[in-house]
Amino acid sequence: MSSIINPAILEELQNLSRADYLSILVPLAIVGYVGWTSLQKDRRTVIEQKQERVFVVGASSGIGRQIALDYAARGAIVAIMGRRKVELETVGDECLSAGAPRAISIVGDFAVVDNVLKARNVIKKELGGLDTLIVSAGVSALQPLLTGVALAERDSNGDFTSDAPSREGIQQAQDVAARAMTSNYVGPLVTATTFIPMLELTSKAPAILLISSAAAIMPAPTRSLYCSTKGASLLLYQSLAIEHPKIQFSNIIAATVEGNFRAGAVDSGPVRESVTRALTRKYVSEVCVDAIDRGKRNAIIPGSYRVAHALYWIYPNLIHRLGRNKYNFT
């Protein structure tokens, strides 16, 4: 390297501090990213909005419902899937009222192979293929792994009362983790595996979007099971994007979102964080639709979490402290 670079310049580079490197690299990265995104072709120039065939998994409530309604308002043909029949059919009716020419409701669990195969068969028969797949289903987990799930106890000083968690507690930790893994990883895996070939063969511009979480990229206390399972599905879809370049993959990495998502936590834990500043479902849906339209691979919202994510690798103790404060963990 020294034979290529002027020795004086090399010496200057070697003397740069970490802060100096960041002051150089961060602006370059921002400029490069802005330039790259400006060159991305808008997908709507390839697929007309009123001809787009959209399948939303986890559409009976929450973000999935809002995304289905937003696509319906654009005139897209919408198929929706969820486990709760009554709620799902209500969303289907809302989609028709919002402007969808067709709205197909498919009751099922996206982690059950036969249920997802049924959805694929219905979509192939009724729509002839698929353009856009949105995976919005999942579950929360809200308790510390050892003391909340595995039943390990601490004394008033914060020390464990025993060096041996019980078999019952360890088994419970395994069972709860399995439930979280089924919804947050196995479901996205089954859905992607089932629909990727159809997307590639029947769409002019196939796209898949995963609703992930900031918990997938930053650790948090009381969220060990949630973070690890959401992180697994995020990396799965990011890897699939490399394996299947014909499909545009987008991942929405969102902070706390309004709603009752946490009420169904697999560990029945209490909500520890404040939701007064939570992102609205409407805003998250708009970011999702825009990411698909413009080919954005990863959208971290709100923007401040991009900074937090970068800071984790530079000053992890700061992010640990902020995490403890957010989740009232001592």
N, C-alpha and C positions, 0 to 999 in steps of 0.2 A: 504493500500500500504506500510506503514512504517513497518508493521510486516513481510513483504516479503523481502524488500530491506534493506540492512545494513544501519543504521541511518547515518553513515558518508558519504556513497555514496549518500543517499537521500539529505543530506545537500549540497553536492557539486552540484548535479543536480539543486537544487533550486536556487543556486547562479549563475548559468550560464546565460550569457547575450544572447540576440537574435542572436548576431553575432557568439557566441560560438556554439549555437544550429545549426546554418546554416553551420558552418565549419565542423560539425559532420554529419549532415543529408544529405547535398548535395553530398559529395563523396559516401556515402552509397547508395543514390538514383541512382547515375550514375553507380556504380558497379552493382547494382541490375538490372538496365535497360539493360545494356550491356549483362549481363548473361542471362536475359530473352530472349532478341532478338536473341541471339546465338542459343537458343533451338528451335526457330520457324522453322517449316518445310517449305521448299520451295514449293510453290504451283505447280510449273512446274513439280514436280515429280508425281503429281496426274493427272493434265490435260496437255496433250501434246500441245505445242504451236500451232501447225497447226490444232488442233481440237477445240481450244478455240473459243467459240461464244461470241463476244463482242458487246455490244450495247452502243454507245456514244450519249448522249443527249446534244445538243448544239454543233454540230460538223461542222457547216457551216463556222466557222472561229475560230481564236484564239487558246486557249489551247485545246479545244475539237477537232478541226481539226488536230492539231499536234499529239494528242493521237491516233486518228483514224489512222493516217499515220504510227505511230510507231508500232501499233499492226498489221497493214497490212504488214509492213516490216518483222514481225516475222512469217507471214504466217497465221495469225488468220482469222477467218471468221468474217467480220465486218458488223454491221448494224449501220446506222447513222440517226440522226433526227435533224431537224432544221426548221425554219420558211421560210427561203429564198430558193426557189426551185432551181434557177439557180446555186447559190453558193454551195448548198448541192450536186447537181448532179456533179458539178466539183470536189468536194472532193471525191465523190464516184469513179469517173474515176481515180483520183490520187491514191486512195487506191488500185485499181486493178493494176495500173502501179507499185505500191510499192511492190506488192507481195501477196495481199489478193486473195484467190481463189474465193471468192464471196464478193460483197459489195452491200448492200441493202440500198437504200435511202428512207427515210420516211419523207415526208413533214408534219409538224405539230407543234403545240404549246404545250409544256410539262405541261402547267398549265390548259389545256383544257381536261377534262376527256375523251371525245369522241376521241380526237386526240391520246391520250396515249393508249386507248383501241384498236384503229386501229393499232398502232405500236405493241402492244402485239399480236394481231391476226396475223399480218404479220410475226412476228418472230416465233410464234408457228407453222405456216404453212410452212414457208420456212426453218427454222433452227431446228425445233423440240424442242426448248427450249433455255435456256440462261445460260451462265456461269458467265459473268462479265457485270455488269451495271455501267456505269460511268456518273455521273450527272455534266455537265460542264456549264450549262446555267445559266444566271442571269443578273442583271442590276446594274448599279452604280447610286449613288446619291451624289452630290458634293457640296451642299449649306448648310449653317447654317439653322437650322429649323426655327427660329424666323425671322431673317432679310432676309434670302434668299428665303424661301418657303412661310412663313406666311405673308410676306410683312410688318412686323413691322419695324419702322424707328428709327434710333438713330441720335442724334445731334452731333456736332463736338467734344463734350466732351465724347461721347460714351454712353450717357444716352438715354433711350427710350423717344421718344417725346410724347407718350401716354401710359396710363396704361391699354388700352383696344384694343387689336388687332381686326381688322375688321372681320365681318362675312365672307367676301370674302377671306381674308387671312387664316382664320381658315379652311374654306372649302377647299381651295387650299392645305393646309398642309395635310388634310385628304385624298384628292384625290391622291396626290403624294405618300403619305405613302401606300395607297392601291395598287398603281402600283408597288411600290418596294416590297411590301409583296407578291403580286401575283407571281412575277418572282423569288424572292429570298427565299420564304418559301412555298407558295402553290404549285408551280411547283415541287420542290423536294418531297413534301409530296405526291402529286398525283402519281408521278413516282414510288416512293418506294412502296406505297400501291398497285399499279397495278402489280408490278413485283416480289415482295418478294415471294409469293407462287410459282410462276413459277421457280424462282431461286432455292428454297428449293427442289422442286420436280424433276427438270430436270438436275441438275448439281451435279457432284461428289464433287466439292469444290466451292460453290457459293461465289461470292464476289461483294460488292458494294463500289464504291469510290465516294466521294463528293469533288468537288473542292470548298473549302471555302476560307477564307481570314483572314489575320492577324487582320482585322477590326472586326472579330467575337469574338476575345478574348481580344482586347485592344481598349478602347475608343479613338476617335479622333475628333477634331473639324472639322466642315463642313461635317462630315460623320455620323451624328446621325441616319439618316434613314438607311443608308447602314450598319452601325455597328449593329444596332438592328435587322434588317431583316436577315443578314448573321449569326448573333449569334443565331437567332431562328432556322434556318435550321441546323446549326452545332449541337446544343443540341438535335434537333429532331433525327438526325442520330446517335448521341452517345447514345441516349436512345433506339433507335431501335436495336442497337447492343446488348443491354442487353436483350431486348425482343425476339430477334431472334439469339440465339447463333450458329445456324447451318450455318449462313452466316458470312463471314469475312467482316467487315466494316472497311474502311480506310477513313481518312479525311486529305486532303492536305490544310494546313493553310499557305497561301503564302502572302508575302509582295507584293509591287507593281510589276506588270508584264508588259512587253512591249506590245505595240499594241494600237488599237483604241477603246478598251472596254469602256473608259470613254466618248467617243463621243455620245453614246446613253443614257446618264444619264437621269433618269426620271424627274429630276428637271431642266434640261438644264443648269447646273452650269458649271463654268469654271474649268479647270484643274489647281490646285494650287501647287501641288508638282512637284518636278523635276523627270523626268523619265530616266535621263541619267544613273542611276545605277539600272535600273529595271531588274528584272529577265527575262531571255529569255524564250520564250514558249517551246523551245526544252528542256531546263533544267528542267522546271516544269513538262513536260511530262515524262521525264526520272524518276523523283522522283515518279510520279504517278504510273508508270508501276512497278517500284521496290517495292513500298509500297504494291501493290496488290500481287506481286510474293512472298514477304517475310512476308506478314501478319502484316504490321505495321499499328497500329490503328490511330495514329495521327503523321503527319510529319509537323513540323513548319520550314518554309524556308524563308530566310536564317537562319543559326544556331544562329546568333546574336539575333534574335527575341525571341528565347527561354529565353535568359537572360533578355530581355526587359519585357517579360511576367512575369517572376518571380519578377523582380524589381517593377512592378506595384503594387504588393501586399505588398511590403516592403516600397518603396518610391514612392507613387503615384504622388506626386507633380513633381518629376523629369520627369516621363513619360508624364505628362500634358505639361510640358515646351517643351520637345522634340517634342511632337505632334504639338504644336503651331508653332514651328520652321519649321517642315516638311511641314505643310500645309499653311505657311505664314498667320497665323491667329493672329490678334491682337485685 
